[in-house]
């Protein structure tokens, strides 16, 4: 069957994983939650307050939103810098 021979491609881009600080009992203590095998690029794990069931609820969601905003701002700055470098190189 196809799923038996499927080879997962890896991703070589920038990834930010927002991981709940409180994990369910019995979860293997892997900070990357199993993603490290697929990601070859700049991979950042950021722990945010809460549990997977409540990290999108008050009061935790405000903290998560702030961290996502910061990561998006940094990604935007990095892409703007990369584009400026490419233009300057021409």
PyMOL Python script that loads the backbone (N, CA, C, O; Angstrom):
from pymol import cmd

cmd.read_pdbstr("""\
ATOM      1  N   UNK A   1       0.828  -1.186   0.000  1.00  0.00           N
ATOM      2  CA  UNK A   1       0.000   0.000   0.000  1.00  0.00           C
ATOM      3  C   UNK A   1       0.876   1.255   0.000  1.00  0.00           C
ATOM      4  O   UNK A   1       2.025   1.236   0.442  1.00  0.00           O
ATOM      5  N   UNK A   2       0.317   2.309  -0.492  1.00  0.00           N
ATOM      6  CA  UNK A   2       1.072   3.550  -0.650  1.00  0.00           C
ATOM      7  C   UNK A   2       1.582   4.098   0.678  1.00  0.00           C
ATOM      8  O   UNK A   2       2.710   4.585   0.747  1.00  0.00           O
ATOM      9  N   UNK A   3       0.776   4.030   1.729  1.00  0.00           N
ATOM     10  CA  UNK A   3       1.215   4.604   2.998  1.00  0.00           C
ATOM     11  C   UNK A   3       2.407   3.852   3.589  1.00  0.00           C
ATOM     12  O   UNK A   3       3.148   4.412   4.397  1.00  0.00           O
ATOM     13  N   UNK A   4       2.598   2.614   3.206  1.00  0.00           N
ATOM     14  CA  UNK A   4       3.731   1.845   3.708  1.00  0.00           C
ATOM     15  C   UNK A   4       5.053   2.258   3.060  1.00  0.00           C
ATOM     16  O   UNK A   4       6.115   2.097   3.661  1.00  0.00           O
ATOM     17  N   UNK A   5       4.993   2.782   1.851  1.00  0.00           N
ATOM     18  CA  UNK A   5       6.212   3.178   1.140  1.00  0.00           C
ATOM     19  C   UNK A   5       6.410   4.696   1.112  1.00  0.00           C
ATOM     20  O   UNK A   5       7.408   5.187   0.585  1.00  0.00           O
ATOM     21  N   UNK A   6       5.464   5.424   1.677  1.00  0.00           N
ATOM     22  CA  UNK A   6       5.550   6.892   1.667  1.00  0.00           C
ATOM     23  C   UNK A   6       6.774   7.371   2.447  1.00  0.00           C
ATOM     24  O   UNK A   6       7.016   6.928   3.570  1.00  0.00           O
ATOM     25  N   UNK A   7       7.533   8.266   1.852  1.00  0.00           N
ATOM     26  CA  UNK A   7       8.696   8.867   2.504  1.00  0.00           C
ATOM     27  C   UNK A   7       8.377  10.339   2.737  1.00  0.00           C
ATOM     28  O   UNK A   7       8.161  11.099   1.793  1.00  0.00           O
ATOM     29  N   UNK A   8       8.352  10.722   3.997  1.00  0.00           N
ATOM     30  CA  UNK A   8       8.037  12.113   4.339  1.00  0.00           C
ATOM     31  C   UNK A   8       9.161  13.029   3.891  1.00  0.00           C
ATOM     32  O   UNK A   8      10.326  12.779   4.198  1.00  0.00           O
ATOM     33  N   UNK A   9       8.824  14.080   3.172  1.00  0.00           N
ATOM     34  CA  UNK A   9       9.868  15.043   2.812  1.00  0.00           C
ATOM     35  C   UNK A   9      10.189  15.913   4.029  1.00  0.00           C
ATOM     36  O   UNK A   9       9.323  16.157   4.870  1.00  0.00           O
ATOM     37  N   UNK A  10      11.420  16.371   4.117  1.00  0.00           N
ATOM     38  CA  UNK A  10      11.757  17.284   5.198  1.00  0.00           C
ATOM     39  C   UNK A  10      11.537  18.714   4.721  1.00  0.00           C
ATOM     40  O   UNK A  10      11.460  18.974   3.520  1.00  0.00           O
ATOM     41  N   UNK A  11      11.437  19.621   5.657  1.00  0.00           N
ATOM     42  CA  UNK A  11      11.227  21.036   5.355  1.00  0.00           C
ATOM     43  C   UNK A  11      12.456  21.801   5.816  1.00  0.00           C
ATOM     44  O   UNK A  11      12.901  21.640   6.953  1.00  0.00           O
ATOM     45  N   UNK A  12      13.006  22.630   4.942  1.00  0.00           N
ATOM     46  CA  UNK A  12      14.248  23.326   5.243  1.00  0.00           C
ATOM     47  C   UNK A  12      14.039  24.813   5.501  1.00  0.00           C
ATOM     48  O   UNK A  12      14.983  25.594   5.379  1.00  0.00           O
ATOM     49  N   UNK A  13      12.838  25.215   5.851  1.00  0.00           N
ATOM     50  CA  UNK A  13      12.553  26.624   6.120  1.00  0.00           C
ATOM     51  C   UNK A  13      12.565  26.940   7.602  1.00  0.00           C
ATOM     52  O   UNK A  13      12.981  26.125   8.425  1.00  0.00           O
ATOM     53  N   UNK A  14      12.108  28.122   7.924  1.00  0.00           N
ATOM     54  CA  UNK A  14      12.046  28.594   9.307  1.00  0.00           C
ATOM     55  C   UNK A  14      10.698  28.188   9.916  1.00  0.00           C
ATOM     56  O   UNK A  14       9.648  28.418   9.316  1.00  0.00           O
ATOM     57  N   UNK A  15      10.732  27.588  11.103  1.00  0.00           N
ATOM     58  CA  UNK A  15       9.515  27.136  11.784  1.00  0.00           C
ATOM     59  C   UNK A  15       9.589  27.521  13.258  1.00  0.00           C
ATOM     60  O   UNK A  15      10.623  27.353  13.903  1.00  0.00           O
ATOM     61  N   UNK A  16       8.488  28.034  13.778  1.00  0.00           N
ATOM     62  CA  UNK A  16       8.360  28.310  15.210  1.00  0.00           C
ATOM     63  C   UNK A  16       7.234  27.440  15.755  1.00  0.00           C
ATOM     64  O   UNK A  16       6.109  27.473  15.255  1.00  0.00           O
ATOM     65  N   UNK A  17       7.547  26.669  16.778  1.00  0.00           N
ATOM     66  CA  UNK A  17       6.565  25.813  17.434  1.00  0.00           C
ATOM     67  C   UNK A  17       6.239  26.416  18.782  1.00  0.00           C
ATOM     68  O   UNK A  17       7.128  26.599  19.614  1.00  0.00           O
ATOM     69  N   UNK A  18       4.983  26.724  19.005  1.00  0.00           N
ATOM     70  CA  UNK A  18       4.529  27.253  20.288  1.00  0.00           C
ATOM     71  C   UNK A  18       3.956  26.083  21.072  1.00  0.00           C
ATOM     72  O   UNK A  18       2.880  25.570  20.765  1.00  0.00           O
ATOM     73  N   UNK A  19       4.698  25.675  22.087  1.00  0.00           N
ATOM     74  CA  UNK A  19       4.401  24.462  22.847  1.00  0.00           C
ATOM     75  C   UNK A  19       3.837  24.834  24.215  1.00  0.00           C
ATOM     76  O   UNK A  19       4.403  25.672  24.916  1.00  0.00           O
ATOM     77  N   UNK A  20       2.722  24.212  24.594  1.00  0.00           N
ATOM     78  CA  UNK A  20       2.126  24.457  25.904  1.00  0.00           C
ATOM     79  C   UNK A  20       3.081  24.012  27.001  1.00  0.00           C
ATOM     80  O   UNK A  20       3.699  22.953  26.898  1.00  0.00           O
ATOM     81  N   UNK A  21       3.202  24.813  28.043  1.00  0.00           N
ATOM     82  CA  UNK A  21       4.133  24.487  29.130  1.00  0.00           C
ATOM     83  C   UNK A  21       3.661  23.288  29.950  1.00  0.00           C
ATOM     84  O   UNK A  21       4.471  22.595  30.565  1.00  0.00           O
ATOM     85  N   UNK A  22       2.375  23.050  29.956  1.00  0.00           N
ATOM     86  CA  UNK A  22       1.823  21.910  30.700  1.00  0.00           C
ATOM     87  C   UNK A  22       1.402  20.838  29.707  1.00  0.00           C
ATOM     88  O   UNK A  22       0.440  21.015  28.959  1.00  0.00           O
ATOM     89  N   UNK A  23       2.126  19.731  29.705  1.00  0.00           N
ATOM     90  CA  UNK A  23       1.841  18.632  28.785  1.00  0.00           C
ATOM     91  C   UNK A  23       1.056  17.536  29.502  1.00  0.00           C
ATOM     92  O   UNK A  23       1.210  17.353  30.710  1.00  0.00           O
ATOM     93  N   UNK A  24       0.220  16.810  28.773  1.00  0.00           N
ATOM     94  CA  UNK A  24      -0.545  15.716  29.383  1.00  0.00           C
ATOM     95  C   UNK A  24       0.384  14.646  29.949  1.00  0.00           C
ATOM     96  O   UNK A  24       1.478  14.419  29.434  1.00  0.00           O
ATOM     97  N   UNK A  25      -0.062  14.010  30.995  1.00  0.00           N
ATOM     98  CA  UNK A  25       0.703  12.910  31.588  1.00  0.00           C
ATOM     99  C   UNK A  25       0.869  11.798  30.552  1.00  0.00           C
ATOM    100  O   UNK A  25      -0.046  11.511  29.780  1.00  0.00           O
ATOM    101  N   UNK A  26       2.036  11.185  30.550  1.00  0.00           N
ATOM    102  CA  UNK A  26       2.299  10.090  29.635  1.00  0.00           C
ATOM    103  C   UNK A  26       2.927  10.505  28.319  1.00  0.00           C
ATOM    104  O   UNK A  26       3.344   9.648  27.540  1.00  0.00           O
ATOM    105  N   UNK A  27       3.003  11.821  28.051  1.00  0.00           N
ATOM    106  CA  UNK A  27       3.632  12.288  26.818  1.00  0.00           C
ATOM    107  C   UNK A  27       5.144  12.090  26.947  1.00  0.00           C
ATOM    108  O   UNK A  27       5.734  12.414  27.978  1.00  0.00           O
ATOM    109  N   UNK A  28       5.754  11.563  25.910  1.00  0.00           N
ATOM    110  CA  UNK A  28       7.205  11.389  25.905  1.00  0.00           C
ATOM    111  C   UNK A  28       7.823  12.785  25.980  1.00  0.00           C
ATOM    112  O   UNK A  28       7.436  13.670  25.217  1.00  0.00           O
ATOM    113  N   UNK A  29       8.780  12.993  26.892  1.00  0.00           N
ATOM    114  CA  UNK A  29       9.350  14.333  27.046  1.00  0.00           C
ATOM    115  C   UNK A  29      10.218  14.748  25.856  1.00  0.00           C
ATOM    116  O   UNK A  29      11.445  14.663  25.908  1.00  0.00           O
ATOM    117  N   UNK A  30       9.580  15.185  24.815  1.00  0.00           N
ATOM    118  CA  UNK A  30      10.254  15.641  23.603  1.00  0.00           C
ATOM    119  C   UNK A  30       9.839  17.090  23.382  1.00  0.00           C
ATOM    120  O   UNK A  30       8.687  17.365  23.045  1.00  0.00           O
ATOM    121  N   UNK A  31      10.760  18.000  23.568  1.00  0.00           N
ATOM    122  CA  UNK A  31      10.446  19.429  23.452  1.00  0.00           C
ATOM    123  C   UNK A  31       9.913  19.795  22.072  1.00  0.00           C
ATOM    124  O   UNK A  31       9.188  20.781  21.935  1.00  0.00           O
ATOM    125  N   UNK A  32      10.258  19.020  21.050  1.00  0.00           N
ATOM    126  CA  UNK A  32       9.833  19.335  19.682  1.00  0.00           C
ATOM    127  C   UNK A  32       8.511  18.667  19.315  1.00  0.00           C
ATOM    128  O   UNK A  32       7.992  18.872  18.218  1.00  0.00           O
ATOM    129  N   UNK A  33       7.969  17.875  20.227  1.00  0.00           N
ATOM    130  CA  UNK A  33       6.699  17.164  20.006  1.00  0.00           C
ATOM    131  C   UNK A  33       6.729  16.310  18.738  1.00  0.00           C
ATOM    132  O   UNK A  33       5.708  16.135  18.072  1.00  0.00           O
ATOM    133  N   UNK A  34       7.911  15.779  18.411  1.00  0.00           N
ATOM    134  CA  UNK A  34       8.045  14.882  17.270  1.00  0.00           C
ATOM    135  C   UNK A  34       8.344  15.539  15.939  1.00  0.00           C
ATOM    136  O   UNK A  34       8.501  14.838  14.939  1.00  0.00           O
ATOM    137  N   UNK A  35       8.429  16.858  15.890  1.00  0.00           N
ATOM    138  CA  UNK A  35       8.635  17.560  14.629  1.00  0.00           C
ATOM    139  C   UNK A  35      10.082  17.590  14.175  1.00  0.00           C
ATOM    140  O   UNK A  35      10.344  17.830  12.996  1.00  0.00           O
ATOM    141  N   UNK A  36      11.031  17.356  15.073  1.00  0.00           N
ATOM    142  CA  UNK A  36      12.445  17.522  14.713  1.00  0.00           C
ATOM    143  C   UNK A  36      12.887  16.612  13.570  1.00  0.00           C
ATOM    144  O   UNK A  36      13.812  16.961  12.837  1.00  0.00           O
ATOM    145  N   UNK A  37      12.255  15.467  13.403  1.00  0.00           N
ATOM    146  CA  UNK A  37      12.631  14.563  12.310  1.00  0.00           C
ATOM    147  C   UNK A  37      12.270  15.122  10.932  1.00  0.00           C
ATOM    148  O   UNK A  37      12.878  14.738   9.933  1.00  0.00           O
ATOM    149  N   UNK A  38      11.305  16.009  10.871  1.00  0.00           N
ATOM    150  CA  UNK A  38      10.845  16.543   9.584  1.00  0.00           C
ATOM    151  C   UNK A  38      11.432  17.910   9.237  1.00  0.00           C
ATOM    152  O   UNK A  38      11.382  18.341   8.085  1.00  0.00           O
ATOM    153  N   UNK A  39      11.985  18.582  10.237  1.00  0.00           N
ATOM    154  CA  UNK A  39      12.419  19.959  10.036  1.00  0.00           C
ATOM    155  C   UNK A  39      13.933  20.053  10.047  1.00  0.00           C
ATOM    156  O   UNK A  39      14.582  19.655  11.014  1.00  0.00           O
ATOM    157  N   UNK A  40      14.490  20.580   8.971  1.00  0.00           N
ATOM    158  CA  UNK A  40      15.938  20.677   8.828  1.00  0.00           C
ATOM    159  C   UNK A  40      16.444  22.115   8.910  1.00  0.00           C
ATOM    160  O   UNK A  40      17.650  22.335   9.021  1.00  0.00           O
ATOM    161  N   UNK A  41      15.565  23.074   8.859  1.00  0.00           N
ATOM    162  CA  UNK A  41      15.980  24.479   8.847  1.00  0.00           C
ATOM    163  C   UNK A  41      16.028  25.064  10.243  1.00  0.00           C
ATOM    164  O   UNK A  41      16.290  24.358  11.217  1.00  0.00           O
ATOM    165  N   UNK A  42      15.773  26.356  10.332  1.00  0.00           N
ATOM    166  CA  UNK A  42      15.773  27.089  11.591  1.00  0.00           C
ATOM    167  C   UNK A  42      14.495  26.731  12.346  1.00  0.00           C
ATOM    168  O   UNK A  42      13.412  27.202  12.000  1.00  0.00           O
ATOM    169  N   UNK A  43      14.623  25.908  13.360  1.00  0.00           N
ATOM    170  CA  UNK A  43      13.471  25.389  14.106  1.00  0.00           C
ATOM    171  C   UNK A  43      13.561  25.888  15.541  1.00  0.00           C
ATOM    172  O   UNK A  43      14.509  25.577  16.262  1.00  0.00           O
ATOM    173  N   UNK A  44      12.568  26.663  15.943  1.00  0.00           N
ATOM    174  CA  UNK A  44      12.544  27.229  17.290  1.00  0.00           C
ATOM    175  C   UNK A  44      11.317  26.728  18.043  1.00  0.00           C
ATOM    176  O   UNK A  44      10.204  26.708  17.517  1.00  0.00           O
ATOM    177  N   UNK A  45      11.550  26.328  19.274  1.00  0.00           N
ATOM    178  CA  UNK A  45      10.466  25.898  20.148  1.00  0.00           C
ATOM    179  C   UNK A  45      10.309  26.951  21.228  1.00  0.00           C
ATOM    180  O   UNK A  45      11.261  27.276  21.938  1.00  0.00           O
ATOM    181  N   UNK A  46       9.107  27.479  21.346  1.00  0.00           N
ATOM    182  CA  UNK A  46       8.828  28.478  22.375  1.00  0.00           C
ATOM    183  C   UNK A  46       7.709  27.954  23.261  1.00  0.00           C
ATOM    184  O   UNK A  46       6.606  27.669  22.792  1.00  0.00           O
ATOM    185  N   UNK A  47       8.007  27.834  24.537  1.00  0.00           N
ATOM    186  CA  UNK A  47       7.026  27.338  25.490  1.00  0.00           C
ATOM    187  C   UNK A  47       6.130  28.487  25.926  1.00  0.00           C
ATOM    188  O   UNK A  47       6.609  29.559  26.294  1.00  0.00           O
ATOM    189  N   UNK A  48       4.834  28.253  25.880  1.00  0.00           N
ATOM    190  CA  UNK A  48       3.866  29.266  26.291  1.00  0.00           C
ATOM    191  C   UNK A  48       3.038  28.725  27.461  1.00  0.00           C
ATOM    192  O   UNK A  48       2.857  27.514  27.586  1.00  0.00           O
ATOM    193  N   UNK A  49       2.537  29.617  28.313  1.00  0.00           N
ATOM    194  CA  UNK A  49       1.783  29.165  29.482  1.00  0.00           C
ATOM    195  C   UNK A  49       0.512  28.421  29.087  1.00  0.00           C
ATOM    196  O   UNK A  49      -0.130  28.725  28.081  1.00  0.00           O
ATOM    197  N   UNK A  50       0.176  27.449  29.904  1.00  0.00           N
ATOM    198  CA  UNK A  50      -1.077  26.740  29.719  1.00  0.00           C
ATOM    199  C   UNK A  50      -0.899  25.296  29.303  1.00  0.00           C
ATOM    200  O   UNK A  50       0.210  24.765  29.242  1.00  0.00           O
ATOM    201  N   UNK A  51      -2.014  24.694  29.026  1.00  0.00           N
ATOM    202  CA  UNK A  51      -2.130  23.301  28.613  1.00  0.00           C
ATOM    203  C   UNK A  51      -2.682  23.328  27.196  1.00  0.00           C
ATOM    204  O   UNK A  51      -3.273  24.328  26.787  1.00  0.00           O
ATOM    205  N   UNK A  52      -2.506  22.266  26.448  1.00  0.00           N
ATOM    206  CA  UNK A  52      -2.996  22.261  25.067  1.00  0.00           C
ATOM    207  C   UNK A  52      -4.494  22.531  24.981  1.00  0.00           C
ATOM    208  O   UNK A  52      -4.990  22.982  23.949  1.00  0.00           O
ATOM    209  N   UNK A  53      -5.209  22.256  26.061  1.00  0.00           N
ATOM    210  CA  UNK A  53      -6.662  22.479  26.061  1.00  0.00           C
ATOM    211  C   UNK A  53      -7.041  23.924  26.371  1.00  0.00           C
ATOM    212  O   UNK A  53      -8.154  24.342  26.054  1.00  0.00           O
ATOM    213  N   UNK A  54      -6.133  24.705  26.991  1.00  0.00           N
ATOM    214  CA  UNK A  54      -6.525  26.064  27.371  1.00  0.00           C
ATOM    215  C   UNK A  54      -5.560  27.154  26.922  1.00  0.00           C
ATOM    216  O   UNK A  54      -5.739  28.311  27.301  1.00  0.00           O
ATOM    217  N   UNK A  55      -4.564  26.834  26.146  1.00  0.00           N
ATOM    218  CA  UNK A  55      -3.616  27.865  25.733  1.00  0.00           C
ATOM    219  C   UNK A  55      -4.243  28.893  24.781  1.00  0.00           C
ATOM    220  O   UNK A  55      -3.673  29.962  24.562  1.00  0.00           O
ATOM    221  N   UNK A  56      -5.404  28.574  24.222  1.00  0.00           N
ATOM    222  CA  UNK A  56      -6.113  29.532  23.355  1.00  0.00           C
ATOM    223  C   UNK A  56      -7.242  30.245  24.090  1.00  0.00           C
ATOM    224  O   UNK A  56      -8.063  30.920  23.469  1.00  0.00           O
ATOM    225  N   UNK A  57      -7.282  30.097  25.407  1.00  0.00           N
ATOM    226  CA  UNK A  57      -8.277  30.767  26.244  1.00  0.00           C
ATOM    227  C   UNK A  57      -7.583  31.785  27.140  1.00  0.00           C
ATOM    228  O   UNK A  57      -6.376  31.713  27.371  1.00  0.00           O
ATOM    229  N   UNK A  58      -8.381  32.746  27.646  1.00  0.00           N
ATOM    230  CA  UNK A  58      -7.853  33.699  28.626  1.00  0.00           C
ATOM    231  C   UNK A  58      -7.417  32.931  29.860  1.00  0.00           C
ATOM    232  O   UNK A  58      -8.078  31.957  30.222  1.00  0.00           O
ATOM    233  N   UNK A  59      -6.377  33.308  30.500  1.00  0.00           N
ATOM    234  CA  UNK A  59      -5.489  34.441  30.231  1.00  0.00           C
ATOM    235  C   UNK A  59      -4.321  34.078  29.317  1.00  0.00           C
ATOM    236  O   UNK A  59      -3.529  34.955  28.969  1.00  0.00           O
ATOM    237  N   UNK A  60      -4.192  32.823  28.921  1.00  0.00           N
ATOM    238  CA  UNK A  60      -3.024  32.359  28.169  1.00  0.00           C
ATOM    239  C   UNK A  60      -2.976  32.877  26.736  1.00  0.00           C
ATOM    240  O   UNK A  60      -1.887  33.065  26.192  1.00  0.00           O
ATOM    241  N   UNK A  61      -4.099  33.106  26.129  1.00  0.00           N
ATOM    242  CA  UNK A  61      -4.122  33.480  24.714  1.00  0.00           C
ATOM    243  C   UNK A  61      -3.436  34.821  24.463  1.00  0.00           C
ATOM    244  O   UNK A  61      -2.858  35.025  23.395  1.00  0.00           O
ATOM    245  N   UNK A  62      -3.491  35.732  25.424  1.00  0.00           N
ATOM    246  CA  UNK A  62      -2.817  37.020  25.242  1.00  0.00           C
ATOM    247  C   UNK A  62      -1.305  36.839  25.128  1.00  0.00           C
ATOM    248  O   UNK A  62      -0.656  37.469  24.294  1.00  0.00           O
ATOM    249  N   UNK A  63      -0.757  35.980  25.968  1.00  0.00           N
ATOM    250  CA  UNK A  63       0.677  35.697  25.924  1.00  0.00           C
ATOM    251  C   UNK A  63       1.051  35.043  24.600  1.00  0.00           C
ATOM    252  O   UNK A  63       2.046  35.410  23.976  1.00  0.00           O
ATOM    253  N   UNK A  64       0.253  34.079  24.179  1.00  0.00           N
ATOM    254  CA  UNK A  64       0.502  33.398  22.908  1.00  0.00           C
ATOM    255  C   UNK A  64       0.452  34.395  21.748  1.00  0.00           C
ATOM    256  O   UNK A  64       1.314  34.367  20.869  1.00  0.00           O
ATOM    257  N   UNK A  65      -0.541  35.264  21.743  1.00  0.00           N
ATOM    258  CA  UNK A  65      -0.678  36.259  20.670  1.00  0.00           C
ATOM    259  C   UNK A  65       0.537  37.184  20.615  1.00  0.00           C
ATOM    260  O   UNK A  65       1.024  37.499  19.529  1.00  0.00           O
ATOM    261  N   UNK A  66       1.030  37.620  21.775  1.00  0.00           N
ATOM    262  CA  UNK A  66       2.202  38.488  21.815  1.00  0.00           C
ATOM    263  C   UNK A  66       3.428  37.782  21.227  1.00  0.00           C
ATOM    264  O   UNK A  66       4.208  38.385  20.490  1.00  0.00           O
ATOM    265  N   UNK A  67       3.583  36.525  21.556  1.00  0.00           N
ATOM    266  CA  UNK A  67       4.745  35.780  21.059  1.00  0.00           C
ATOM    267  C   UNK A  67       4.645  35.519  19.561  1.00  0.00           C
ATOM    268  O   UNK A  67       5.646  35.583  18.847  1.00  0.00           O
ATOM    269  N   UNK A  68       3.436  35.226  19.084  1.00  0.00           N
ATOM    270  CA  UNK A  68       3.254  35.040  17.641  1.00  0.00           C
ATOM    271  C   UNK A  68       3.540  36.348  16.915  1.00  0.00           C
ATOM    272  O   UNK A  68       4.213  36.349  15.884  1.00  0.00           O
ATOM    273  N   UNK A  69       3.032  37.469  17.444  1.00  0.00           N
ATOM    274  CA  UNK A  69       3.309  38.780  16.838  1.00  0.00           C
ATOM    275  C   UNK A  69       4.805  39.041  16.746  1.00  0.00           C
ATOM    276  O   UNK A  69       5.293  39.521  15.723  1.00  0.00           O
ATOM    277  N   UNK A  70       5.538  38.724  17.820  1.00  0.00           N
ATOM    278  CA  UNK A  70       6.986  38.951  17.824  1.00  0.00           C
ATOM    279  C   UNK A  70       7.679  38.082  16.778  1.00  0.00           C
ATOM    280  O   UNK A  70       8.586  38.552  16.090  1.00  0.00           O
ATOM    281  N   UNK A  71       7.270  36.836  16.652  1.00  0.00           N
ATOM    282  CA  UNK A  71       7.878  35.945  15.658  1.00  0.00           C
ATOM    283  C   UNK A  71       7.565  36.414  14.244  1.00  0.00           C
ATOM    284  O   UNK A  71       8.431  36.372  13.370  1.00  0.00           O
ATOM    285  N   UNK A  72       6.330  36.862  14.014  1.00  0.00           N
ATOM    286  CA  UNK A  72       5.973  37.362  12.684  1.00  0.00           C
ATOM    287  C   UNK A  72       6.739  38.632  12.349  1.00  0.00           C
ATOM    288  O   UNK A  72       7.167  38.815  11.209  1.00  0.00           O
ATOM    289  N   UNK A  73       6.918  39.511  13.328  1.00  0.00           N
ATOM    290  CA  UNK A  73       7.678  40.747  13.099  1.00  0.00           C
ATOM    291  C   UNK A  73       9.129  40.410  12.755  1.00  0.00           C
ATOM    292  O   UNK A  73       9.706  41.004  11.844  1.00  0.00           O
ATOM    293  N   UNK A  74       9.715  39.461  13.480  1.00  0.00           N
ATOM    294  CA  UNK A  74      11.090  39.055  13.187  1.00  0.00           C
ATOM    295  C   UNK A  74      11.194  38.412  11.809  1.00  0.00           C
ATOM    296  O   UNK A  74      12.160  38.651  11.085  1.00  0.00           O
ATOM    297  N   UNK A  75      10.219  37.608  11.445  1.00  0.00           N
ATOM    298  CA  UNK A  75      10.225  36.972  10.123  1.00  0.00           C
ATOM    299  C   UNK A  75      10.105  38.027   9.031  1.00  0.00           C
ATOM    300  O   UNK A  75      10.757  37.929   7.992  1.00  0.00           O
ATOM    301  N   UNK A  76       9.274  39.033   9.267  1.00  0.00           N
ATOM    302  CA  UNK A  76       9.113  40.114   8.287  1.00  0.00           C
ATOM    303  C   UNK A  76      10.421  40.890   8.126  1.00  0.00           C
ATOM    304  O   UNK A  76      10.839  41.189   7.008  1.00  0.00           O
ATOM    305  N   UNK A  77      11.067  41.214   9.260  1.00  0.00           N
ATOM    306  CA  UNK A  77      12.353  41.919   9.190  1.00  0.00           C
ATOM    307  C   UNK A  77      13.395  41.095   8.445  1.00  0.00           C
ATOM    308  O   UNK A  77      14.151  41.627   7.632  1.00  0.00           O
ATOM    309  N   UNK A  78      13.433  39.808   8.722  1.00  0.00           N
ATOM    310  CA  UNK A  78      14.411  38.929   8.064  1.00  0.00           C
ATOM    311  C   UNK A  78      14.150  38.859   6.569  1.00  0.00           C
ATOM    312  O   UNK A  78      15.094  38.887   5.778  1.00  0.00           O
ATOM    313  N   UNK A  79      12.880  38.767   6.163  1.00  0.00           N
ATOM    314  CA  UNK A  79      12.586  38.680   4.735  1.00  0.00           C
ATOM    315  C   UNK A  79      12.852  40.014   4.052  1.00  0.00           C
ATOM    316  O   UNK A  79      13.305  40.041   2.908  1.00  0.00           O
ATOM    317  N   UNK A  80      12.578  41.123   4.738  1.00  0.00           N
ATOM    318  CA  UNK A  80      12.873  42.444   4.166  1.00  0.00           C
ATOM    319  C   UNK A  80      14.369  42.607   3.981  1.00  0.00           C
ATOM    320  O   UNK A  80      14.821  43.113   2.954  1.00  0.00           O
ATOM    321  N   UNK A  81      15.151  42.173   4.986  1.00  0.00           N
ATOM    322  CA  UNK A  81      16.612  42.244   4.895  1.00  0.00           C
ATOM    323  C   UNK A  81      17.112  41.371   3.746  1.00  0.00           C
ATOM    324  O   UNK A  81      17.986  41.786   2.984  1.00  0.00           O
ATOM    325  N   UNK A  82      16.557  40.160   3.619  1.00  0.00           N
ATOM    326  CA  UNK A  82      16.976  39.262   2.545  1.00  0.00           C
ATOM    327  C   UNK A  82      16.682  39.872   1.175  1.00  0.00           C
ATOM    328  O   UNK A  82      17.512  39.796   0.269  1.00  0.00           O
ATOM    329  N   UNK A  83      15.510  40.472   1.026  1.00  0.00           N
ATOM    330  CA  UNK A  83      15.154  41.081  -0.249  1.00  0.00           C
ATOM    331  C   UNK A  83      16.080  42.262  -0.546  1.00  0.00           C
ATOM    332  O   UNK A  83      16.502  42.440  -1.689  1.00  0.00           O
ATOM    333  N   UNK A  84      16.402  43.076   0.475  1.00  0.00           N
ATOM    334  CA  UNK A  84      17.289  44.213   0.269  1.00  0.00           C
ATOM    335  C   UNK A  84      18.680  43.733  -0.128  1.00  0.00           C
ATOM    336  O   UNK A  84      19.332  44.356  -0.966  1.00  0.00           O
ATOM    337  N   UNK A  85      19.135  42.651   0.455  1.00  0.00           N
ATOM    338  CA  UNK A  85      20.432  42.089   0.121  1.00  0.00           C
ATOM    339  C   UNK A  85      20.453  41.611  -1.326  1.00  0.00           C
ATOM    340  O   UNK A  85      21.426  41.832  -2.047  1.00  0.00           O
ATOM    341  N   UNK A  86      19.362  40.946  -1.750  1.00  0.00           N
ATOM    342  CA  UNK A  86      19.281  40.476  -3.131  1.00  0.00           C
ATOM    343  C   UNK A  86      19.295  41.634  -4.112  1.00  0.00           C
ATOM    344  O   UNK A  86      19.979  41.576  -5.133  1.00  0.00           O
ATOM    345  N   UNK A  87      18.541  42.688  -3.810  1.00  0.00           N
ATOM    346  CA  UNK A  87      18.477  43.842  -4.689  1.00  0.00           C
ATOM    347  C   UNK A  87      19.849  44.528  -4.759  1.00  0.00           C
ATOM    348  O   UNK A  87      20.288  44.926  -5.838  1.00  0.00           O
ATOM    349  N   UNK A  88      20.515  44.665  -3.624  1.00  0.00           N
ATOM    350  CA  UNK A  88      21.818  45.317  -3.583  1.00  0.00           C
ATOM    351  C   UNK A  88      22.871  44.514  -4.335  1.00  0.00           C
ATOM    352  O   UNK A  88      23.834  45.074  -4.859  1.00  0.00           O
ATOM    353  N   UNK A  89      22.683  43.213  -4.383  1.00  0.00           N
ATOM    354  CA  UNK A  89      23.662  42.347  -5.042  1.00  0.00           C
ATOM    355  C   UNK A  89      23.570  42.412  -6.567  1.00  0.00           C
ATOM    356  O   UNK A  89      24.507  42.017  -7.260  1.00  0.00           O
ATOM    357  N   UNK A  90      22.463  42.900  -7.083  1.00  0.00           N
ATOM    358  CA  UNK A  90      22.279  42.937  -8.533  1.00  0.00           C
ATOM    359  C   UNK A  90      23.036  44.035  -9.185  1.00  0.00           C
ATOM    360  O   UNK A  90      22.975  44.187 -10.405  1.00  0.00           O
TER     361      UNK A  90
END
""", "prot")
cmd.dss("prot")
cmd.show_as("cartoon", "prot")
cmd.util.cbc("prot")
cmd.orient("prot")
